């Protein structure tokens, strides 16, 4: 895809194909027969939809970063470099709307009731997983409206944490780790009602150290909740390097955690969208069968700051070589090369990118119009509150 020197990490601006990394990407997909079998069932349309999701997520972040530079918003929390950890797992879920419509419904007023067996799954993203919102069906404009606090946005201007129950997206909670017991409770409700749904959330390497996350994980395991917990190890918690708060005997620092909690699980390459998809698809199948929760570990890296305001500090937190190493593993660049080697014309990929770029541009225009015409009135602050 196109690179944006003013907004991309410098390693991505200068990105070129590394044959060793591309082969490692492919070899990862052959290493586990069960995952390989899942990938064999993917259609070409599904493979291209994964690419579409990666590009949409990256371009949404670039638009937000541009707005920060222009003073439209004050800061943004981005998932640059971690897109595959979000997009791959979401595409393994059942997506749609609660009223039975498609992911992007054309009739928002539909009153059609959805059979329990086809209700969409539920995701609870962290700030780093905003791409889950659009991949579950939320319009990108809703993400932009949430950042600008418009009255017609998903939170009606009240909170920068956004979601959409209609599309199966639970808005994040600022207190990291708190989504674990929330998702556990939602999953238990699915089991009690026999809906066949699955609930999924991501846990940062830092939030694994919170008591509430531990309690929620343990309870989910004991109660065999149909939930998937993805430990998103991006090597840093705010500004604290992983080695400063976590010790483990294995090269994948969390590889032994599923067994410790009595859950099924495994490790996937968080920069390989197909590996992320395949392992999550296996976890989803187990959850739907009633085999209990799964804990998946995504090994990835945060290519920027905690938010747009501290990118310089992030660069001081790690050696430049670590950024260079992970920069060679851009999840979009690697997937593009994989698809091209598999016979997908580069013109097809360019056409997808152009259409997604137009989609994101339209979303920006819609959100800016909302900021002009639909900011919340002061009196709305006391509407819909308990006390």
HELIX and SHEET records of a PDB file:
HELIX    1   1 UNK A   10  UNK A   13  1                                   4    
HELIX    2   2 UNK A   19  UNK A   30  1                                  12    
HELIX    3   3 UNK A   33  UNK A   40  1                                   8    
HELIX    4   4 UNK A   44  UNK A   70  1                                  27    
HELIX    5   5 UNK A   83  UNK A   91  1                                   9    
HELIX    6   6 UNK A  116  UNK A  118  5                                   3    
HELIX    7   7 UNK A  127  UNK A  129  5                                   3    
HELIX    8   8 UNK A  131  UNK A  136  1                                   6    
HELIX    9   9 UNK A  140  UNK A  148  1                                   9    
HELIX   10  10 UNK A  165  UNK A  167  5                                   3    
HELIX   11  11 UNK A  179  UNK A  193  1                                  15    
HELIX   12  12 UNK A  207  UNK A  209  5                                   3    
HELIX   13  13 UNK A  211  UNK A  223  1                                  13    
HELIX   14  14 UNK A  242  UNK A  244  5                                   3    
HELIX   15  15 UNK A  257  UNK A  260  1                                   4    
HELIX   16  16 UNK A  273  UNK A  289  1                                  17    
HELIX   17  17 UNK A  308  UNK A  310  5                                   3    
HELIX   18  18 UNK A  311  UNK A  317  1                                   7    
HELIX   19  19 UNK A  320  UNK A  327  1                                   8    
HELIX   20  20 UNK A  331  UNK A  341  1                                  11    
HELIX   21  21 UNK A  346  UNK A  373  1                                  28    
HELIX   22  22 UNK A  378  UNK A  382  5                                   5    
SHEET    1   A 5 UNK A 122  UNK A 124  0                                        
SHEET    2   A 5 UNK A 199  UNK A 204  1                                        
SHEET    3   A 5 UNK A 227  UNK A 233  1                                        
SHEET    4   A 5 UNK A 294  UNK A 299  1                                        
SHEET    5   A 5 UNK A 264  UNK A 269  1                                        
SHEET    1   B 2 UNK A 236  UNK A 237  0                                        
SHEET    2   B 2 UNK A 240  UNK A 241 -1                                        
END                                                                             
